[in-house]
Amino acid sequence: MIQSTLSRLAESRAPLHLLQGATQLREHFTIELVDAGPDGLPRLGLTTKDTDGRRILIGVDPDTSYIRTLVMHELNGNVTSIGFADITANSDLPDTLFQCDMPSNVEVIEDLP
C-alpha cells in the first residue's frame, strides 16, 4: 500500500476541491447549465480552466443544493460516476471510523509531505 495525500494522487486538484467545498467553482471551472440527467436532477457542466480541459457533470438536489451525482470525464476516455444518497450534513462521526488498520504482512510506503 502506498500512503499519500489525496491531492498528490490526483491529476488535478479541482475535482477534490469541488467535493471538499474548498474552492470557488469559477476559480477552476467554466460553468454552464446542461440538460437534466437521467435521474431528473438539474445538472451543471464544469470544464477545467487548466490546460487539460476535463469535463465534470454535477447533479444537484434542487431542495438542498447538495451534490447528488458527479460524473468525471477523463482525458484517457475513462468516465467515473459517483452517486450520493442519504446525505446527512455536519454529523458527528467518531474518529475511529477513519482508522486504517493494515494487516502485518502489508508493506506501507509513506509518501506524505
Secondary structure, DSSP 8 states (H G I E B T S, - for coil): -EEE-HHHHSS-SHHHHHHHT-S-HHHHEEEEEE---TT---EEEEEESSTT--EEEEEE-TTT--EEEEEEE-TTS-EEEEE--S--TT----GGGG-----TT---EEE--
